[in-house]
Amino acid sequence: MMLPAQLIKKKRSGLSLNAEEISYLINGYVKGDIPDYQMSSFLMAVFFKGMSEQETLWLTEQMIRSGVTVDYAPDNRLKVDKHSTGGIGDKTSLILAPLVASLGIPVPMISGRGLGHTGGTLDKLESISGFNVNLELNAFKKMVTENNLCFIGQTPDICPADKKLYALRDVTATVESLPLICASIMSKKLAEGIDGLVLDVKFGSGAFMKSIKEAHELATGLMNIAKGAGKRVTALLTNMNQPLGSFAGNGLEINECLSVLKNQPLLDANNQDRSKETRELSLALAAHMVKLVTNDPFKVCLEKCTTALESGQAYEKFEKTVALQGGDLNLIAKPKHQWDVFVPQNTAGGYLSSFDVEALGWINVQLGAGRRQSSDKIEPSAGMQFHAKLGDKIDSQKPIITLYGNDLEKLKTAGSQVTQYIQFSPTPLTTPFQLIQAELS
């Protein structure tokens, strides 16, 4: 007879667990026989001691087996999804999913909520009044077949082990563990019945993986699991040393996505369209998704995606999907207050040289755009707007960041902290910011 404490000690000592031991832990936790405090200890042991590739594969398989795998029969079309490892202002799913679906390719999107300092697709969608992310699995399958797109969270049927572990990792500081990330991502993706997967693996100050080397390691781990399961897979390594796009915060990001989908510039205090990055990355990821399904050259796929975006076809698909899931795009959460943050006088005339993006993400959590603990409620209108990016010359007369929310005092308090997480240089940057750093296949 196995005991949780013995298995925790074994992993704490750096030893490998076998398939039966991992099965015992996962099944016991899902059934409630193993309490949160013991599973938290196990997660922390994994965080410090890691898991072998084989252990990680066994963990992934057990998480899949804790629920069902989606079957779309008789619809035998190839289905593709995208996963991002998370970042500040990362909203591309809301653009690329309807874009790819508008080209006739099914995109089953089983998404997550905010994790740590990063936002979540479900929280963003729920800032649209009435949007239902809690559809039953049969309704999800029907909508993917008929509409080519549906956004839902994990149902009780799909990877219930991951649903429990995901929430526990968020509040026990074990989010960044490579094997736990790999098992969490791939269990959900393999269970949702996809044939291809595009990974957006981020690195930098706002990512869970701080270096491009760590991101490469994570991408390789994820791709190995996907290939082992017979799936088509591509990964992009993307730069999160600055927030992505113009806004971070749920309702604010929805509005940014709408501006991209409608091909309407979203100008900031400096009369710049900061959403160009969001558009660029969304198109690149979408093109890779199309390439996995069609095997067409990337250039051809990018042209198809660009046409679908610029014609309004992608927006129409998003608008229809929102309506089918009960949402009203005329009722997106709006903040009552805003608070402009200006640079210190002694930095005026200089250049923005670096962000502590993770720290800015935690300020966003402080505003209510994320959760400190799993029971916290999201303030859907809270967030921030970025009026400058790396390399920009700084004007002290214009805000560098604007904070949004319903509690003015909370905005003022956060506003007094923001500039300590932004660095300035008297000279321009010698190396321009590059968003997409590498492609792995």
Helices and strands as residue ranges (DSSP letters): H 4-12, H 19-31, H 36-49, H 53-65, E 80-84, H 93-101, E 107-110, H 121-125, H 137-147, E 149-152, H 160-171, H 178-191, E 196-203, H 212-228, E 232-239, E 247-248, H 250-261, H 276-294, H 298-310, H 313-324, E 337-341, G 345-347, E 351-355, H 357-367, E 383-386, E 401-405, H 408-418, G 419-421, E 422-425, E 436-440
